[in-house]
Amino acid sequence: MSQTTLPNTDIETALAEAKEAYVARNPRSLARYIEASAVLPGGNTRTVLHYAPFPLAMERGAGCRLWDMEGREYIDFLGEYTAGIYGHSHPVIRAAVDGALNGGINFGASNITEARFARAICERFGLERVRLANTGTEANLLAISVARIFTKRPKVMVFDGGYHGAVFGFIGGGSPINAPFDYVVAPYNDIAATQALIARHGPELAAVVLEPMLGSGGCIPALPDFLHMIRAETSRVGALMILDEVMTSRLAPGGLQSVRGVKPDLTTFGKYIGGGMSFGAFGGRADIVDLFDPTRADALPHAGTFNNNVLTMAAGLAGLTQIYTPEAALALNARGDALRDRLNAACAAAGAKLQFTGLGSMLAVHTTRRPIITPADAAMGDQKLKELFFFDMLAAGIWLARRGMMTLCLPIGDAECDRLVAAVEEFLSTRASLLAAAG
Ligand SMILES: Cc1ncc(COP(=O)(O)O)c(C=O)c1O
């Protein structure tokens, strides 16, 4: 990246130059993209990883570092969208996975680790019962389905800007591929409007599903009063409150709900809890989750070939009990808070239309000065500038989500945080004229 300020460069020129440099630097990623496009639509099998002109492909990771196909090193500030909290090949996770592999991959039978892992999850997050699945999407699908059966009601309230999985996307309203439930889409962090919608649909409402902080939607925390209102109103109308803590359970030892003092009826989990293996879970009130008890005459079925797969059970149990202890959770999130404060101080000192939202170890960049309380505030950001931020960070050896999300993994230390702050300060300096515009 250039060290000089380019005062007269407009955003289009700056972006074109940044992309041109990116293309020139990454011939192997381009070749991979072309090869993949022959069999994977658009060379892609996970939409979030695609961006123009072509996505960077990584070849190897260790600790908090990644190497692309050219052998170029990056600090991994993406942390696999919160799932990679342990970094790459943590020795304790590695030993747990090796141990499981030595015992044979998957038995088609109950195994001794699944109950220990389930107990660790219940104790950590204050659940009476839990069911294990394979992804966060699946966890939400099952939680919503059981809520409809438990309440004998059809409707599901979700929020604009929310994301609950492959078939539960509500960023920008909704997605044509969403699971065909009868949704009521409410405005996130709008207390009065949401309260009115819950009252209006109350008798038909099975559940209100929300993230206590929008993750994919831009790391926008729910207002504590918004969460408390939803808890009170769902109880009043007899709907279940389902808190999606797939991302946010990492933000405090007992999940974000423990800090906010809100106890949902059901919580859904995923990401890092599987120790880097594929994972999902839902749990909470015994009277609801026990509907899946197969000894009951009226038991609901819950299938899943890999629900108790030995790799996830072993890696997840080791991670939650030996590595991401409550103390480790507090330390990692304190590091994230300090980092966000430093980044925002640099943006404020530069008077730039750039800011970092989030809580603890999750943060997202926004290219606007306005306070971000709702997804509509975030949408006011300059999207081209955000794209430029992404390509400039890649050039500086910082790996992050194209949409500007970053998360901390445990191996990230002071030196890596200093590197990120330095990269952002350089962006503030080299792109000063673009960041000075109104917005
Ligand atoms: C809040 C939230 N819920 C659910 C999911 C879906 O999880 P998975 O990708 O494991 O299906 C995600 C994934 O990003 C998420 O962020």
The ligand as a Gaussian input file, in Angstrom:
#p B3LYP/6-31G(d) Opt

LIG

0 1
 C      -26.403000     -15.455000      14.461000
 C      -26.252000     -16.642000      13.555000
 N      -27.144000     -17.633000      13.603000
 C      -27.033000     -18.716000      12.844000
 C      -26.009000     -18.856000      11.941000
 C      -25.939000     -20.073000      11.065000
 O      -24.909000     -20.899000      11.460000
 P      -24.332000     -21.985000      10.406000
 O      -23.548000     -21.184000       9.407000
 O      -23.485000     -22.880000      11.255000
 O      -25.488000     -22.672000       9.821000
 C      -25.051000     -17.847000      11.847000
 C      -23.932000     -17.968000      10.880000
 O      -23.233000     -17.038000      10.583000
 C      -25.175000     -16.712000      12.663000
 O      -24.300000     -15.702000      12.597000

